Amino acid sequence: MKDIAIIIPSLDPDEKMVNTVGGMIAAGFEHVVMVDDGSHEENKKYFAEAMEKYPAQCDLIVHEVNKGKGRALRDAFAWVSDNLPDVRGVITVDGDGQHTPEDTVRLAKEMEARPGSVILGCRDFSLSHVPTHNRLGNRISSFVYRVVYGIKLSDTQTGLRAVPAEYLRDFAEKVEGDRYEYETNMLIYIKDKGIPYGEIPIQTVYIDDNSSSHFNVIKDSYRIYKPIILFVLGSCIATVVDLVVFSILNALTEKGVGVFAAAAAFINRHFIKDYTTASLFIPTAVARIVSSLVDYNFSRTKVFGSKAPARKTIWKYYIICAVRMLLSWLFLSFLTNILHAQGLIVTLLKVVVDLILFFISYNWQRTWVFKKH
């Protein structure tokens, strides 16, 4: 384990972090990089204690103020890349005792057996002692990762990760995020770049119901799922715009306002031999065009932050819209036929189909329409 560096980011640690450092060194690891992420003065003594006990094996990076776990990992990756050129990889370890030396050694051996692969240590969330909110959070994130990003992992929130040295500089500079969203973005980056990855089972350790965790359920969950949340928000805004525009134009058509009544009469005379149906065409079409432009601009600017000119992305966006509509129709027709569904059941099937296509559409837009180069 001499050529593997252990990275331990920590905020306000206690004696468990010193024990973690000692356990890693006893297991044969000779490089331990701790990151003090803006800890309070009364907690800094534990970093000093570790440095005093293991001066030859330990290095310390200090953030004067708290910058977040993601920033701590990024700085540690950059530090190892610059200062430990002979290591073949690093393993990130939480300092609260959840990750054992035995599992860390197993991760190191797995990384050696699979050169160029990122290896994650995955817990078993079905065990009875796992806190309910952790079990639920992992199931939700595993589902989202699989449907939206195509990432198949049993534990998406693990902090025990083995990273080969050749990826450290890119993970430090090209993966965004300063807090817990960084670990999510790291997995997405791995998937997008085609970096091999795998997982091995590890012990599922929760100490005092995971009370030492600094994870804020609301703030950090928002950071992790921010793009998807904004994508949903954009769709909701576009739906409201669609309804408002449709309602206004439909009212004008019903009142016989010149241009709208004339358009309805023209469509009825030449295309649709039913005036009621023809009169709905213009309000429906215009409302959909306006709402889709709203949705496109919201996705481009707020969700994906694309800097590409509209002329390079808008045609891709409308291709996705057309494909999504076609797939919705095909899948709904298929399910309706094989299930012999009618009435409300058809509506429920459409909700399920469109929800799945919604997440798939998000991934298509992220990786093709608004792809960051």
LINCORCOR-V537778 format. One record per backbone hydrogen bond with DSSP energy under -1.0 kcal/mol. CO is the residue of the C=O (numbers start at 0). NH is the residue of the N-H. E is the energy in kcal/mol with one decimal. If there is no record, write none. Layout:
# LINCORCOR-V537778
CO	NH	E
CO	NH	E
This chain:
# LINCORCOR-V537778
0	3	-1.4
2	87	-2.6
4	90	-2.3
5	32	-3.7
6	92	-3.0
7	34	-2.3
9	36	-2.5
13	16	-1.5
14	18	-2.2
15	19	-2.2
16	20	-2.5
17	21	-2.4
18	22	-2.6
19	23	-2.1
20	24	-2.1
21	25	-2.5
22	26	-1.4
23	28	-2.1
24	27	-1.4
30	5	-3.1
31	58	-2.3
32	7	-2.7
33	60	-2.7
34	9	-2.4
34	36	-1.0
35	37	-1.5
35	62	-3.3
39	42	-1.6
42	45	-1.3
43	47	-1.9
44	48	-2.4
45	49	-2.0
46	50	-2.4
47	51	-2.2
48	52	-2.3
49	53	-2.4
53	57	-1.7
56	31	-2.8
58	33	-2.9
60	35	-3.1
62	37	-1.0
67	71	-2.1
68	72	-2.6
69	73	-2.6
70	74	-2.6
71	75	-2.0
72	76	-2.8
73	77	-2.3
74	78	-2.3
75	79	-2.7
76	80	-2.3
77	81	-2.0
78	82	-2.7
79	83	-2.6
83	86	-1.5
87	164	-1.8
88	4	-2.2
89	162	-3.1
90	6	-2.5
91	160	-1.0
99	103	-2.0
100	104	-2.3
101	105	-1.9
102	106	-2.2
103	107	-2.1
104	108	-2.3
105	109	-2.2
106	110	-2.4
107	111	-1.8
108	112	-2.0
109	113	-1.3
113	116	-1.8
117	197	-2.2
118	161	-3.5
119	199	-2.2
121	201	-2.1
123	126	-1.0
126	129	-1.3
130	134	-2.2
131	135	-2.8
132	136	-2.2
133	137	-2.2
134	138	-2.0
135	139	-2.3
136	140	-2.4
137	141	-2.7
138	142	-1.9
139	143	-2.5
140	144	-2.8
141	145	-1.9
142	146	-2.6
143	147	-2.9
144	148	-1.2
144	150	-2.1
159	120	-2.7
160	91	-2.6
161	118	-1.9
162	89	-2.6
163	166	-1.7
164	167	-1.3
166	170	-2.7
167	171	-1.9
168	172	-1.9
169	173	-3.3
177	70	-2.7
178	181	-2.1
180	184	-2.8
181	185	-2.3
182	186	-1.4
183	187	-2.1
184	188	-2.5
185	189	-2.4
186	190	-2.2
187	191	-2.9
188	192	-2.4
189	194	-2.2
195	117	-2.5
197	119	-2.4
199	121	-2.8
207	210	-1.3
209	212	-1.4
215	219	-2.2
217	221	-2.0
218	222	-2.0
219	223	-2.3
220	224	-2.6
224	228	-2.8
225	229	-2.8
226	230	-2.0
227	231	-2.3
228	232	-2.5
229	233	-2.9
230	234	-1.8
231	235	-2.3
232	236	-2.6
233	237	-2.4
234	238	-2.1
235	239	-2.2
236	240	-2.6
237	241	-2.5
238	242	-2.3
239	243	-2.5
240	244	-2.8
241	245	-2.5
242	246	-2.6
243	247	-2.3
244	248	-2.6
245	249	-2.8
246	250	-2.1
247	251	-2.1
248	252	-2.3
249	253	-2.5
250	254	-1.7
251	256	-2.3
252	255	-1.4
256	260	-3.0
257	261	-2.8
258	262	-2.0
259	263	-2.4
260	264	-2.4
261	265	-2.4
262	266	-2.5
263	267	-2.4
264	268	-2.3
265	269	-2.3
266	270	-2.4
266	271	-2.7
271	273	-1.4
273	277	-2.7
274	278	-3.0
277	280	-1.0
279	283	-2.1
280	284	-3.1
281	285	-2.7
282	286	-2.0
283	287	-2.1
284	288	-2.3
285	289	-2.7
286	290	-2.6
287	291	-2.2
288	292	-1.9
289	293	-1.9
290	294	-2.5
291	295	-2.7
292	296	-2.3
293	297	-2.3
294	298	-2.5
295	299	-2.6
296	300	-2.2
297	301	-2.5
297	302	-1.5
298	303	-2.7
299	305	-2.6
308	311	-1.6
309	312	-1.3
309	313	-3.0
312	316	-2.3
313	317	-2.1
314	318	-1.4
315	319	-2.3
316	320	-2.1
317	321	-2.2
318	322	-2.8
319	323	-2.8
320	324	-2.2
321	325	-2.4
322	326	-2.9
323	327	-2.2
324	328	-2.0
325	329	-2.6
326	330	-3.0
327	331	-2.2
328	332	-2.3
329	333	-2.4
330	334	-2.7
331	335	-2.5
332	336	-2.1
333	337	-2.4
334	338	-2.0
335	340	-1.5
341	344	-1.5
342	346	-1.4
343	347	-2.5
344	348	-2.4
345	349	-2.2
346	350	-2.0
347	351	-2.1
348	352	-2.7
349	353	-2.9
350	354	-1.9
351	355	-2.1
352	356	-2.4
353	357	-1.8
354	358	-1.7
355	359	-2.2
356	360	-2.8
357	361	-1.8
358	362	-1.9
359	363	-2.4
360	364	-2.6
361	365	-2.3
362	366	-2.5
363	367	-2.0
363	368	-1.3
364	369	-3.4
